[in-house]
Amino acid sequence: MLRPEEKRELVHHRLNRAREIQKEAALLHQNNMHTAAVSRIYYAMFHALSALALSRGFQSGKHSGLIGWFNKIFVKTGSIDARYSKIITRSFEKRMDSDYDDFAEFAKEEVKAMLEECEDFILLMEKMTEG
């Protein structure tokens, strides 16, 4: 069990990690490495979401469990716009394609849009972990 100050530090670390991975994704995108960028975009959002989960006392060993918790606690209750559920869910699915589909390809504009959604998602997670 983490002490409150340890928990705050870990939440902060996960948010910082999300931003670091987001920068990696942007660099990959700039260098036309779109498939790799898609994977990093998802992981940036995953780290931000895991920071929120930790701040609320939730842990899951599965990515789908974390996304399901997010949907149940925040989206289905109307606390946040369902758009964010779609962003993380689509990103998770595309990450699976990018990592496991031998022939996965992503257009530059598609990845650019995903980077913009990633920014929105991380901003929301940062706001939700502030208090």
Backbone torsions as a table, in degrees:
resi	resn	phi	psi	omega
1	MET	NA	128.2	-179.7
2	LEU	-80.9	140.5	171.9
3	ARG	-72.8	156.8	-177.1
4	PRO	-52.6	-42.1	-179.1
5	GLU	-69.6	-34.2	176.2
6	GLU	-66.5	-39.7	178.7
7	LYS	-62.8	-46.1	178.2
8	ARG	-59.6	-42.8	179.5
9	GLU	-63.6	-41.1	-179.9
10	LEU	-69.3	-39.1	175.4
11	VAL	-59.9	-47.0	179.1
12	HIS	-60.6	-43.3	179.1
13	HIS	-60.9	-44.4	-179.5
14	ARG	-64.9	-38.1	176.8
15	LEU	-66.5	-41.0	176.5
16	ASN	-63.2	-39.9	178.4
17	ARG	-63.4	-39.9	177.6
18	ALA	-58.4	-44.5	179.9
19	ARG	-66.2	-39.1	178.6
20	GLU	-63.0	-45.7	179.8
21	ILE	-66.8	-35.8	176.6
22	GLN	-60.1	-41.5	177.4
23	LYS	-64.0	-39.7	176.6
24	GLU	-59.3	-44.8	-179.6
25	ALA	-60.7	-42.2	179.6
26	ALA	-63.9	-40.7	177.7
27	LEU	-64.9	-41.7	177.2
28	LEU	-61.3	-43.7	179.0
29	HIS	-61.2	-46.3	180.0
30	GLN	-60.1	-27.9	-179.1
31	ASN	-99.3	20.4	176.3
32	ASN	58.4	31.7	176.1
33	MET	-105.7	66.7	-169.0
34	HIS	-68.6	-37.7	-179.5
35	THR	-63.7	-44.5	177.6
36	ALA	-66.4	-37.0	179.0
37	ALA	-61.5	-40.0	-180.0
38	VAL	-59.4	-43.7	179.0
39	SER	-63.0	-44.3	-178.9
40	ARG	-67.9	-34.8	177.2
41	ILE	-59.6	-47.4	179.0
42	TYR	-59.9	-46.9	-176.6
43	TYR	-65.8	-30.3	174.2
44	ALA	-61.9	-46.6	179.0
45	MET	-67.4	-38.1	178.6
46	PHE	-59.0	-46.2	179.8
47	HIS	-64.1	-39.1	177.3
48	ALA	-65.2	-42.9	178.7
49	LEU	-66.6	-37.5	178.3
50	SER	-67.4	-29.0	173.9
51	ALA	-65.2	-44.6	177.5
52	LEU	-61.3	-45.9	-179.1
53	ALA	-59.2	-46.3	178.9
54	LEU	-60.5	-41.4	-179.4
55	SER	-63.6	-23.1	179.8
56	ARG	-104.4	7.9	175.6
57	GLY	80.0	20.6	-179.9
58	PHE	-111.0	140.7	174.0
59	GLN	-136.8	148.2	176.3
60	SER	-145.5	139.9	177.3
61	GLY	-83.7	-4.7	-177.8
62	LYS	-123.8	142.6	177.3
63	HIS	-61.1	-43.1	-179.6
64	SER	-64.2	-32.4	177.1
65	GLY	-66.7	-39.5	178.4
66	LEU	-66.5	-44.5	179.1
67	ILE	-65.8	-40.5	177.5
68	GLY	-61.4	-42.0	177.5
69	TRP	-61.1	-46.7	179.6
70	PHE	-56.9	-47.2	180.0
71	ASN	-63.2	-44.0	-177.5
72	LYS	-66.2	-46.9	-173.2
73	ILE	-80.2	-35.3	-172.3
74	PHE	-113.3	-40.6	-174.4
75	VAL	-81.9	-51.3	-177.2
76	LYS	-66.0	-25.4	177.9
77	THR	-83.7	-8.2	-179.4
78	GLY	82.1	9.1	179.8
79	SER	-65.0	-33.2	176.4
80	ILE	-135.8	161.3	-179.2
81	ASP	-64.3	138.4	179.5
82	ALA	-61.3	-17.0	177.0
83	ARG	-53.8	-37.5	-177.4
84	TYR	-70.4	-31.6	174.2
85	SER	-64.7	-43.3	179.5
86	LYS	-64.2	-39.4	-179.7
87	ILE	-61.3	-52.1	-176.3
88	ILE	-70.1	-36.7	-179.5
89	THR	-67.6	-46.9	178.0
90	ARG	-62.0	-41.2	-179.5
91	SER	-64.3	-40.5	177.2
92	PHE	-60.8	-45.8	-179.9
93	GLU	-63.8	-42.1	179.6
94	LYS	-69.4	-33.8	175.7
95	ARG	-62.6	-41.9	177.9
96	MET	-60.2	-44.2	177.8
97	ASP	-61.6	-47.0	-176.1
98	SER	-64.0	-33.8	-177.9
99	ASP	-84.9	-31.1	-169.8
100	TYR	-119.9	-14.7	179.4
101	ASP	-91.5	116.2	-177.1
102	ASP	-57.1	-29.0	-174.0
103	PHE	-113.3	20.0	-179.8
104	ALA	-65.0	133.9	176.1
105	GLU	-138.2	145.2	-179.9
106	PHE	-132.7	134.0	180.0
107	ALA	-73.9	150.8	-179.3
108	LYS	-55.1	-44.7	-178.8
109	GLU	-66.9	-35.8	177.5
110	GLU	-63.2	-43.3	-179.7
111	VAL	-69.5	-37.0	176.2
112	LYS	-59.4	-44.5	178.2
113	ALA	-63.6	-38.7	178.1
114	MET	-65.0	-37.7	177.0
115	LEU	-63.1	-39.6	178.0
116	GLU	-65.7	-41.7	177.2
117	GLU	-65.5	-36.9	177.7
118	CYS	-59.9	-44.6	177.8
119	GLU	-59.1	-47.2	179.0
120	ASP	-59.7	-43.7	-177.3
121	PHE	-65.2	-46.6	-179.6
122	ILE	-64.4	-41.0	176.8
123	LEU	-56.9	-43.9	178.7
124	LEU	-62.7	-44.5	180.0
125	MET	-62.7	-39.6	177.9
126	GLU	-62.2	-44.7	179.1
127	LYS	-62.9	-41.0	-176.3
128	MET	-73.3	-19.1	178.8
129	THR	-96.5	-3.8	-177.6
130	GLU	-63.4	-39.6	-173.6
131	GLY	-100.0	NA	NA
